[in-house]
Amino acid sequence: MKTVYTLEEAATLPLWRRPVTLLFLMAAAMPIAFSTWSALLNNFVIAVADFDGSDIGWLHTVREIPGFFAIGVIAIIMFMREQVLGIVSLALLGVATAITAWFPSMGGILTITMLSSIGFHYYETVNQSLQLQWLPKDRAPQILGWIGSAGSAATLVAYVLIMLTWERLGLTYNIVYLLSGGLTALIALFCFIAYPQFESPTPQVKKFILRKRYWLYYALQFMAGARRQIFVVFAGFMMVERFGFEVHEVTQLYLINLVANIILAPVFGKVVAHFGERRALMFEYIGLIGVFLAYGGIYWFGWGVVLAATLYVLDHIFFALKLALKTYFQKIADPADIAPTAAVAFTINHIAAVFLPALLGYLWLVSPGGVFLLAAGMAATSLALACLIPRHPEPGNETVFAKYRRPAAV
């Protein structure tokens, strides 16, 4: 039986065994598997299974199904600690990634993608909950920025190794997936053995909740999920299908994104802390509108590969501001609602993700530019919603409409 520490008691542990250090370690472990899988995915499925736009759409629809059912986390944490569930999910992501290349067919790829996706989405659900429970509100934006930077730094090492050795050593998809997924699984095992259990100060509600006062957070999560899918599914696929990027070239693009995130993630944390969630999110969405319209221009006006690569990097940078959505919820939430709401929010985030990739995969066959035009519209809708966030969100002041609310009877 593992020793259980409160957050106050955990502060007396050695630095490497504290809750924040565990968050950093898991943040570094997850993208080693997931980002490597993503970097190789488009080349892998085209090379071994001859995927087209429709096929890649269906793959990502399957990948997002576990995200839609992230609400199941609420049932699991009734008999398993969130910390344990997060580590087990991280291990599942690692193992499934490691054996990805063993199933080089449409059915095999979809099956192993489903397994890795269960690990990824359940880990992300629990990880977000633990971050908001374990981090103090006044320092959360800055620490989340550093955690994001740590994840990018770990992935950077993996990508540099792929770029330098893929052609020189004649690496195969199987070798890279085995190494990256295996390392993630080993780190998860270390996290399970080396760290005690940490007890949050507020017991979490372990049932489904859907609160009216969180409606803006739910709406922003829904739009973020819909918008994000277009980038994840089609932006990278465009680089391979339209411009013929090889594995090492796609990896170089990811490397640029990672270096930018390592440098900018802590900066973005300070930006959110200084300017507030509303301004940070508005800046993100305005930038994304421009990026998605320019993506469409690549198909409508024949703009070249340099612009496409530049937009890909800018796209990734703007999405790094998503930490503002986390801290917005942390400020308005009842502390006991964090775990169940993280699960509900993840499900809401993936409602569109379940059907959009498959549907837009068919639109892609007819009009790739139209896919990105839709994404620009989604970013514009998100911008309108972000304008409703108050300058100083807190319980009772969740939206700009709160000041018009009739005072409760005494």
N, C-alpha and C positions, 0 to 999 in steps of 0.2 A: 504494500500500500504506500503510495507516494505521499510525502509531506505536503500539506496545503499551507500556503502563505497568503496573508492579505497583502494588498499593495504596499501598505505601510511597513509590514514586516519584511517584504521583499527588498525594500530600500536598504536593508542592512546586509544583504547578500553581496558577494563579489560582483563587480560590474558585469562580468561575462555571463552571470546566471540571473540577471534581473529581467523583468518582463519586457522592457523596451529593447534589450539586446536580443531577446527571442524574436521580437517582431522584425528586427533588422535581419536576423539570420534567415528567417522564413521568407522575407521579402527578397533576399538574394538567391535563395534556392529555387523559388517558383519559376522565375523567368529563364533560368538555365535550361529547363526542360521546355517550357511553353514557347519561349521566344525562338529557340532553336527549331522546334517543330514548325513554327510559323514561317521562319526564314526559308526553310527547305520545302515547305508544303507545295507551293505552286509548281516548282520544278519537278518535285517528286510525283505528284499526281498526273502531270502532263507526260512525264517520261515513262511511268510504269502502267498507267491506266488510261492514257489518252483523253484526259478530261477536257471538256469544253466549258463555256460559261454556264450552261444549265447544270452540268455535273457539279461544278464548284459551288453553285448556289445550293444544291441539295446537300452537299457535304456540310456546309455551314449551317443549314437548317437543322440537320441532325446534331451538329455540335452544340447548338443553342438549346436543344430540348432540355438537358439537365438544368440549365439556367432558369428556364421557365418553371421547373419544379424545385427550385431552390427553397421554396416554402417548406419543403420536407425537412429542412434543417430544424424547424421548430419541434417536430416530432422526435427527431434523433436526440436533441439536447435534453429531452425529458429523462433520458437514462445514460447519456454520455456527456462529459464535460465538453464545452466548446473548444477548449485548448486541445484536447485529445482528438476531437473530430477534425480540427484544422490540420493537425499533423498527419493523421491517417489519410485525409484527402490529398495532402501534399505527396505522400508516398504513392498513392494510387496514380496521380498524375505522372510521377516519375517512372513507375513501372510500365504504364501503358505507352508512354513516349518511347521508352527503351525498345519495345518490341514492335513499333510501328511498321518498320520495313519488312517484317515477317509476313505481312498480309498485303501483297501488291495487287489487289483486285478491288473493284468497286465495292463489293460486299464486305471484304476484309477491312478496307480503309474506313468505311462507314462504321463498322463494329468497333474497331480500336479507337476511332475518334470519339465515339460515344463514351467509352470507358475513361479515356483521358479527360473528356469534358466533365464527367461527373466529379472527378478529382479536382479539376480546376475551379469549377463553379462553386462547389461546396467549400473548398478552401477559401475562395475569395469572399464568400458570404460570411464565413466565420471570422476571417481575418479583418474584414471591415468592422465587424462588431467588436472584436477584441481591441482594435486600435482606438475606437471611440470610447470604450470602457476604461482602458488602461492609460490613455494620454490625457493630461490636464488640458482644459479648454483653452487656457491662455497661451499654451505652447503648442497646441495640436497642429496648426498650420505649418509652423517651422519644422516640427519633428516629422510630419508626414512628407514634407519636401525632402528632408534628408533620407527618409526611408525609400522614397522613390528614386533618389540619387543612388542609394546603395544597390537597389535592384538593377538599375541601369549599368552600374559599374561591373557587377557580376556578369551580366549578359555581355558586356563589352569584351571581357576576357574570352568568353566562349566564341564570340563572333570573330575576334582577331585570330584565334586559332583556326577557325574554319577557313577564313580568307587566306591565311598564310600556308595552310597545309592541304586544302581540298585538291588542288591540281598537283602540287609538288609531291605529295605522298599517295596520290591516287585514292583518296578516301571514297567510301561508298555511303549511301544513305544509311545503311544498316549500322556501320561503325559509328557515325556521328550521333544517330538516335540512341544507340546503346550507351555511349559515353555520357551524353547530356542527361538522358532520363535516369541512368544509373546513379549519377552524381546527386541529382535531386532526391532520389529515393534514399541514398545514404545519409544525406543531410537531415532528412525527415527522421530517420532512425536515431540519429544523434540527438535531435531535439527532444525526442520521446524519452531517451535514456538520461540525458544530462540535466534536464530542467525539472524542477518541482512543479506542482500545480499552483496556479495563482488564482486567488479569489477576488473578484471585483467587489467594491464596496456596496453596490446596490444589486440585490438578487434580481435576475431577469424574469420577466413574464414569459411563461412557457406555453403560450397558446396564441392562436391567430388573432392579430389585432389590425384594425384598419380605422385610423382615427381621422375624423373630418378636418382637424386643424393641421394635419400633415399633407393636405391635398396638393399644395404647390410642389412640395418635395416629390410626391408621387408623379406629378405631371412632368417635372423636369427629368426624373429617372426614365419615364417612358420615352420621351423624346431623345434622351441621350442614347438609349439602347437602339432605337430605330436609326438614328444618325450614324452611330458608331459602326453598325453592321455594314453600311455601304463602304466605309473606309477599309474595314478589316477584310471584307470579302473581295471587293472589286478594285481598290487602288493598287494593291500588290499584284493582283492577277493581270491588271492592265500593263504593268511593267514587263511581265513575262510574255503575255500574249501579243501585245502591240509592238513592243520594242525589243523583244527577244533577249531579255536579261538572263544571264547564266547564274548558277548558284553563287559564285564568288562575287558577282556584280550586285545581286540582291543583298548579299551579306554586307557589302561595302555601304550600301544605302542604309541598312539597319545600323551600321557602325556610326554613321553620321548622326542618326537619330539618338543613339545612345550617348554619344559625347555631348550633344546638345542637352539631353535630359540630365546628365550628371552635373553639368554646369548650371542649368536653369532651374531644375526642380527646387533646390533650396531657395533660389531667388523668388520663384513663384510662391513658396510658402511665406516669405516675408511680404510679398506683394499682397497676398490675401489677408494677412494679419494687419497690414497698414491700410489698404484701400477698402477692405470688406468684400464679402462674397458677391454682392450684387455687381459691383464694378468689374471684379475679376471675371465673372461668368459672362457679362455683357461683352467684354473685350474678347473672350474666347469665341463667342458665337458670331460676332462681327467678322472676326478673322476667318472663321470656317465658312461663312457665306461666300467670301471672296475666293477662298481656296476651291470650293466645290464648283463655283461658276467657271473658274479657270480650268478645272479638270474637264468640264464639258467643252470648253474651247479647244482642247487638244483634239477632240473628235470633230467638232464643227468647223474649225479653221485650220486644222492640220499642224498645230503648234508642236514643237519638237521635244526630244527626250530630255534636254537640259531643264526645260521648264517643268516637265512632268516630275523629274527627280527633285527639283526644288520644292514643288508643291507637296510632294510626299513628305519631305522633311518638315515643312511648315505645318502641315496637317498634324503630324505627330506631336510637334511642339505645342500647338494649341490645345490638344487633348490632355496635355499634362496639367492643365488648370482644373481638371475634374476634382482635385482635392478640395476645391472651394465648395462643391456640392456636399462632400462629407462633413466639412466643418459647419456648413449651414444647418444640416440636420442635427449635429451634435449640440448646437446652440439652442435649438427650439424643442428638443426632445425631452421627455421624461426619462431620466436615467434607466428606469426599469424597462423601457420600451426598445432599447437599442438592439438587442439580439433579435426579437421577433420582427422588428421593423426592417432590420438589415435583410432578413429572409424575404419579407414581403416586397421590399424595394427591388431586390434582385429578380424576383419573379416578374414584377412590373417592367423592369428594365428589359426583360427578355420576351415580353409578349410579342412585340413586333419582330424580334429576332428569329422567332420560330418560323414565321411565314415569309418575311421580306426577302431573305436570300434566295429562296426557291422561285418566288414570283419575279423578283428583279433579274434573276438569271435568264428568264425568258425575254424580258425587256432588253437585257444586255445583247441578246442575239440580234435584235432589231435596231436598237438605238442606245449604245453605251453612253452617249452624251446625255440622254434623257434620264439615266440612272443618277448621274451627278446633279442634274437640275432638281430632281426630287430631293436630294440630300441638301441642297442649298435652301429649299423651302422648309425642310425640317429644322435647319439651323436658324432660319428666320423666326420660326415658331418658338424655338427655345429662347431666342433673344427677347421676344415679347413676354414670355413667362419670367425671365430673369429680371425684367423691369419691375416685377411685383414683389421682389425680395426687399424688405426694409433695410435701412442702413445699419441698424443694430438689432438683428433678429434675436429673439428670446421667447420662452414660453409666454403665450398671450400676445406676442407681437410677431407672428409667423409670416404675415404678408403686409403689404402697404394698406390693405383694407382693414386691418385690425383697429385702427384709430376710429373707424366709423362704427365699430361694434357697440351695441347697446350695453351699458354697464350692467353687471349682474345685480339682481335685487338683493338688498341687505337683509 
